[in-house]
Amino acid sequence: MTPDQLLTRPDTALPTLRGAVTGLPSYVPGRRGAGADIAALASNESHYEPLPAAAAAVAKAAGTMNRYPDAAAVELRERLATHLGVTAGEVAVGPGSVGVLQQIITGLCDAGDEVIFAWRSFEAYPILVELAGARPVRIPLDDAEGHDLDAMAAAVTDRTKVILLCTPNNPTGVPISHERIEAFLQSVPSSVLVVIDEAYVEYADAGSGPDALALYRRYPNVCVLRTFSKAYGLAGLRVGYAITTEAIAEGLRRTALPFAVSALAQKAAIASLDAGEEMEARVAVVKQERSRMASALETQGWKLQPSQGNFLWIRADEELRARLVEAFDAAGIMVRAYQGDGVRITIADAASNDRVLRLLEAHVA
């Protein structure tokens, strides 16, 4: 029977996607632009080239591309365990922290279960939750652009399986203090996994956010989520990790896509950990630029919340947001816009940052 004949059969149904998939919004990555004069500030990437040690490790490992990587990422997990003072059994890795988060939600949530998170926060949160058949519970940010932990605690039901705390929060940059998270943990059932998403932790000033590992050691329902995509500059290789109990970590490894973290990514991550001082020196420059830009924008008249990420957040209504995006596009500056909420600008080199400051000075709300 030919395909045309098959399509004319009245009793033949074609494959259809799950309802959860057809109604799922697509994840929107940061926009790219072509040309040497384009400032790509829409994705929270490192604007530095890869750490030399990481690039060398990738070049060396490239000769083994015909072989599968270590599915259990034993060497990387052991190196992370030594670096963080945990055991390798408490470490799970995946393709970026978002990949590990998908493993977490898949491993803990059945259809109809609930996952609570602040909104606006990382755009992938509701997508991953809905894809698993669970229900996303969005809790509006407070007036300071941070997590409303009281409202999040009040939203917990007997169907709540996971709570996501993004600190510093993406896209607003606002951290959650150690004391606030500890009080929150004391009010949340111990059966609920509380994920502290620290994708930007390296950019945070000391003491601005939680000591997440200390909280994990005290509260076994805490899971710490981190990535090599930001400060370590490995966004293109996709490697992230979670620190959690051995039982949960083993479950995350079971839910992982086999061989999802390439051998090149594993070797680059290990080399990056060994080059920690160089990474920290780069981060220090980003933090200096962040402070310089924030001070300049406040002088111009912009009202900002202090950011602890490698980006700044401008709250804007739809009229202002559209006007800013149009101006940025015309100037060859790619920023990340969130409809109805505002604009996020990744901090880059001083020259690109100066272009941002000049543009915003002409468009003060």
ZIKABEL-V780182 format. One line per field, one symbol per residue. ss: DSSP state (@ for helix, = for strand, . for the rest). phi: phi as a letter, one per 40 degrees, with the letter a starting at -180 (. if undefined). burial: + if it has 9 or more other C-alpha atoms within 8 Angstrom, else -. A space follows every 10 residues. Layout:
ss = ???
phi = ???
burial = ???
This chain:
ss = ..@@@@@@.. ........@@ @@........ ........== .......... .@@@@@@@@@ @@@@...... ...@@@@@@@ @@@@...@@@ ====.@@@@@ @@@@@@@@.. ...======. ...@@@@@@@ @...====== ........@@ @@@@.....= ======.... .......@@@ @@@@@@@... ..=====... @@@....... .@@@@@@@.. .======... .........= ===..@@@@@ @@@@@..... ..@@@@@@@@ @@@@.@@@@@ @@@@@@@@@@ @@@@@@@@@@ .......... =====..@@@ @@@@@@@@@@ ..==.===.. .=====...@ @@@@@@@@@@ @....
phi = .cdccccccc cbccdbccdc cccccccbcc cbbchccccc bcbccccccd ddcccccccc cdcbccbccc ccfccccccc cccbgbcccc bbbacgcccc cccccccbbc dgcbbcacac adccdccccc ccgcbcbcbd ccccgbcccc ccccccbccc babbbcaccb bcgccbcdcc ccccccbbdc cccbcccbdb cccccdgcbc ccccccccbc ccbcbbaccc ccgbdcbgab abbacdcccc cccccccdgc bccccccccc ccccbdcccc cccdcccccd cccccccccc hcbbcdcbbc abbbcacccc dcccccccdc cgbcbbbbdg bibbbccbcd cccccccccc ccbdc
burial = -----+---- ---------+ ---+------ +-+----+++ ++++++---+ +-+++-++-- +------++- +-+--+++++ ++----++++ ++++++++++ +++++++-++ --++++++-+ ++--+-++++ +++++++-++ +---+++++- -++--+---+ ++++++++++ ++++++++-+ ++-++--+-- -+++++++++ +-++---+++ -+--++---+ ++++++++++ +++++-++++ ++++++--++ +++-++--++ ++++++++++ ++--+---++ -+++-++-++ --++-+++-- -+-++-++++ ++++-+++-+ +--++-+++- -++++++--- ++++++++-- -++--++-++ +----
